[in-house]
Amino acid sequence: MTRHVEFQRLHNFRDLGGYATANGGATKWGVLFRSDNLRKLSESADVERFRALDVRTVIDLRYPWEIEQSGRVPEFPGLRYVNLSIEHQPYDQGALGDDFDPWRFLADRGCPFGQGYFFSRPVPPDQITSMVRRRGLRLVETEQAS
């Protein structure tokens, strides 16, 4: 599989498949992507390429003012757009203490999925499933690494 997905105007559009997971598996190819600003999807060939990837949800991690200034992904039928600026939250997470629950924070904002490093301190592998279910979220299975 190829990590970089070629577009005429988009740069740094990458498939996040194939990364090793803690359990010896790998993330699935063709499921999760990352990119620079998708407002550049204006060329018909780029739009066709993007639509062929069957992207159903775009999660924009920028501040709302950045989106207002630089634009966002064009609207397409069947494409859900969410602005969830996880990295830019105006709080000092370290000062919030051990009882702060980023799982709940994200779930309350419509983000029921995530990767472990976004959501918790290190947890033994045998406790992850029960921890995820207690928070009303679900695990998504990945392919085994070959």
C-alpha positions in Angstrom: 0.0 0.0 0.0 1.1 3.6 -0.5 1.0 6.1 2.4 0.9 9.3 0.2 -2.3 9.8 -1.7 -1.6 11.9 -4.8 -3.7 15.0 -5.5 -3.1 18.0 -7.8 -3.6 20.7 -5.2 -3.7 18.9 -1.8 -0.4 18.3 -0.1 0.5 15.9 2.6 -2.7 13.7 2.2 -1.8 10.4 3.8 -3.3 7.1 4.5 -2.8 6.2 8.2 -3.1 2.5 7.5 -0.3 0.0 8.4 0.8 1.5 11.6 1.6 -1.1 14.3 -0.8 -1.3 17.2 0.1 -2.3 20.8 -1.5 -5.7 20.3 0.7 -6.7 17.4 -1.8 -5.7 14.7 -1.9 -2.8 12.4 -4.3 0.0 11.5 -6.4 -0.7 8.4 -5.5 0.9 5.1 -8.0 3.1 3.3 -10.0 3.9 6.5 -8.3 6.9 8.2 -6.6 9.7 6.4 -4.9 13.0 7.3 -4.4 16.1 5.2 -3.7 19.7 5.0 -6.6 22.1 4.3 -9.3 20.4 2.3 -10.7 23.7 0.9 -8.2 23.1 -1.9 -10.5 20.4 -3.3 -11.6 22.5 -6.3 -10.0 20.8 -9.3 -12.4 18.2 -10.7 -9.7 15.5 -10.7 -9.0 16.1 -7.0 -12.7 16.0 -6.2 -13.1 12.7 -8.1 -10.1 11.3 -6.3 -11.3 12.4 -2.9 -14.8 11.0 -3.5 -13.4 7.7 -4.7 -11.8 7.3 -1.3 -15.3 7.1 0.1 -14.5 9.6 2.9 -17.7 10.0 5.0 -16.6 12.2 7.8 -14.1 15.1 8.0 -12.9 16.0 11.5 -11.3 19.4 11.3 -8.9 19.9 14.3 -8.4 23.7 13.8 -9.8 26.6 15.8 -13.0 28.0 14.3 -11.2 31.2 13.5 -8.6 29.3 11.5 -11.4 27.7 9.5 -13.1 31.0 9.0 -9.8 32.5 7.8 -8.6 29.6 5.6 -11.8 27.8 4.6 -13.0 24.2 5.0 -13.7 21.1 2.9 -16.4 21.8 0.3 -19.8 20.3 1.0 -20.5 17.0 -0.8 -23.6 14.8 -0.5 -23.1 12.2 2.2 -20.0 14.0 3.7 -20.3 14.9 7.4 -18.1 17.8 8.7 -17.1 18.2 12.3 -15.0 20.9 13.8 -13.3 19.4 16.9 -10.2 21.3 17.8 -8.7 18.7 20.2 -5.2 19.9 20.2 -6.2 23.5 20.8 -8.5 23.3 23.8 -8.1 26.5 25.9 -7.4 24.6 29.1 -4.3 23.4 31.0 -5.1 19.6 31.0 -2.3 19.0 33.5 -3.8 21.4 36.0 -7.2 19.7 35.8 -6.1 16.7 37.8 -6.5 12.9 37.5 -10.3 13.0 37.5 -10.5 15.0 34.2 -12.1 12.6 31.6 -11.1 13.5 28.0 -13.2 10.5 26.8 -16.3 12.2 28.1 -15.2 15.5 26.7 -14.9 14.1 23.2 -18.0 11.8 23.4 -20.1 14.8 24.4 -18.9 16.6 21.3 -20.0 13.8 18.9 -16.6 11.9 18.7 -17.3 8.3 19.7 -14.0 6.9 18.2 -10.4 7.7 18.9 -6.9 6.4 19.4 -5.7 5.5 22.9 -3.1 8.3 23.1 -5.8 10.9 22.8 -7.9 9.6 25.6 -6.0 8.3 28.6 -3.0 7.7 30.6 -1.2 4.4 30.1 -3.6 1.4 30.8 -2.7 -2.3 30.9 -4.0 -4.0 27.8 -6.3 -6.3 29.7 -8.2 -3.3 31.1 -8.7 -1.3 27.9 -11.9 -3.1 26.7 -13.8 -2.6 30.0 -12.5 1.0 30.2 -13.8 1.8 26.7 -17.2 0.2 27.3 -17.7 2.0 30.7 -17.4 5.3 28.8 -20.0 4.3 26.3 -17.6 4.0 23.4 -16.7 1.1 21.2 -13.5 -0.6 20.0 -12.9 -0.9 16.3 -10.9 -4.1 15.3 -7.9 -3.7 13.1 -6.1 -6.0 10.7 -3.3 -8.1 12.1 0.2 -7.0 10.9 1.8 -9.3 8.4 
